Amino acid sequence: MEATADSVRQEARDWIEQNFDPQLSLRAWLERLADSGWAQPRWPAEWYGRGLPPDLAALTYAEFNRVDAPGPPAGLGIMLAAPTIIANASDDLKRQFVRAVLVGDHAWCQLFSEPGAGSDLAGLQTRAERDGDEFVVNGQKVWTSGGPVADYGMLLARTDPDVPKHRGISYFAFPMNQPGVEVRPLIQMTGDSGFSEVFLSDARVPASAIIGQLNGGWAVALSTLSFERTSLGSETGLGFRLTAPGGSRFAEQQEASVGEFIADAKANARSFGIGGMAMTAGGITPLVRLARELGRDSDPVVRQELVRLYTLASANGWNGQRARAALRAGGRAGPEASLGKLMASRIGRQWRDTASLIAGPRGMLAGGDGPLGGRLASQALATPGPSIYGGSDQIQRNIVGERVLGLPREPDPSRTLPFRELKVGTQAPAAAEES
Ligand SMILES: Cc1cc2nc3c(=O)[nH]c(=O)nc-3n(C[C@H](O)[C@H](O)[C@H](O)COP(=O)(O)OP(=O)(O)OC[C@H]3O[C@@H](n4cnc5c(N)ncnc54)[C@H](O)[C@@H]3O)c2cc1C
């Protein structure tokens, strides 16, 4: 019988009724959830999912959220590493890594960007040289989100400099906890240090940890970037409202019971707040509440901007539904994903501007005394991020222009020259002129 919205909801509800037990340890609950396939129901059934189409899978989270059941650890492991491994890696690597993400054994980071390679990612200079059964890695990465707590990195490194830049890159499941890896946190204007510089000096990675083919890493990287665009631009990427801590550094926290974990999360308003909701239609709710509290809800400009936010977020939600329907019909998430990502950064800016309009000078107050418990200020300061990470707004527009509208590709003579002959990073002409 084909799954329907009603049958899937009912199945999730029945499973929760029989299996959800707040007295279980967090670890035991995560294992139960992973092995049931409900942790990521859109993943294939043989790799800890249930093979559900994305639109049906998205419906199941509400059932878990209704009882505050925690989901698997959020972060780049579940968002990017595991889907990339499922789509591209050997069964051995899938066995080693997929379940470990869901039960919280491994946290992941993304070792893509370098000081001279962001939008021009294929110009990356970190190199990996073969030494017996291993590769020796040297280079520098930057903007590495979650670097200090990651157990593994999705590492792009150059394994053949004698061929054009896109053809000599390999993609490794790279162990972070080793002597050749130095992670230096970078402080952002929010005061947090969400990302880091990572220095790789004679670090080692087994040859068996290549995801995809040797020198075939660019195609694998594109699949990661596609997962990134899809999840950054969609509402359903949020899934479980409450997620468990993940990674070896948080192993102790997983000894707490599920009930204790929920109580603690509620007391600290963790994951129950606005967070990523700012970009969904639901993100309007705390702002309406704030406008009422501050007596700003009858101001016509405030009302207009609130409705603009709601309209943009709703339209983006429908665009996401369109992408999921295309996937379900056997197509690929293509233009909708780039549009969704572009809209997410537009909606983020609308949220920030509307929130600041409502709060006035108070909006600058950080800390618990500030509007929305200080989250207005922190969210406002974090707003530029989405227009840069996962491919900047300009790059998303290039993608839409070239792949959707069929405009000519940007001229790029470096695509055909051997990497060794290119001037990249600090040697690139623009950088050389500035210095
Ligand atoms: C919050 C945050 C988290 C991040 N996390 C990670 C992470 O975990 N791992 C990781 O590897 N990276 C991460 N990044 C890095 C991110 O992917 C890069 O910042 C991004 O790809 C842009 O690269 P860049 O910073 O080198 O800017 P550049 O590529 O130097 O771009 C500078 C400007 O030029 C524009 N530009 C560049 N090329 C073109 C072009 N061809 N056409 C039109 N305009 C162009 C860009 O849009 C931008 O405005 C993160 C970034 C942020 C802000």
The ligand as an ORCA input file, in Angstrom:
! r2SCAN-3c Opt
* xyz 0 1
  C      28.655     31.815      9.039
  C      29.542     31.116      8.038
  C      29.830     29.776      8.209
  C      30.659     29.119      7.299
  N      30.961     27.792      7.520
  C      31.808     27.162      6.674
  C      32.200     25.809      6.930
  O      31.775     25.180      7.911
  N      33.067     25.210      6.098
  C      33.570     25.848      4.994
  O      34.336     25.217      4.269
  N      33.237     27.138      4.730
  C      32.369     27.806      5.542
  N      32.030     29.126      5.304
  C      32.692     29.815      4.189
  C      31.807     30.138      3.027
  O      31.494     28.985      2.280
  C      32.560     31.168      2.183
  O      32.683     32.332      2.980
  C      31.842     31.473      0.902
  O      31.905     30.391      0.007
  C      32.424     32.731      0.210
  O      33.788     32.617      0.047
  P      34.798     33.761      0.527
  O      34.463     34.127      1.937
  O      36.182     33.288      0.228
  O      34.439     35.023     -0.380
  P      34.892     35.271     -1.891
  O      34.689     34.030     -2.672
  O      36.246     35.875     -1.881
  O      33.814     36.319     -2.342
  C      33.904     37.714     -2.018
  C      32.726     38.436     -2.690
  O      32.838     38.304     -4.116
  C      31.650     37.728     -4.666
  N      32.002     36.824     -5.755
  C      33.006     35.905     -5.767
  N      33.020     35.234     -6.941
  C      32.005     35.742     -7.694
  C      31.517     35.461     -8.996
  N      32.059     34.499     -9.754
  N      30.441     36.172     -9.444
  C      29.869     37.147     -8.678
  N      30.305     37.450     -7.422
  C      31.353     36.756     -6.936
  C      31.019     36.951     -3.509
  O      29.624     36.821     -3.670
  C      31.358     37.838     -2.309
  O      30.424     38.898     -2.211
  C      31.208     29.809      6.191
  C      30.899     31.173      6.017
  C      30.091     31.824      6.924
  C      29.797     33.292      6.721
*
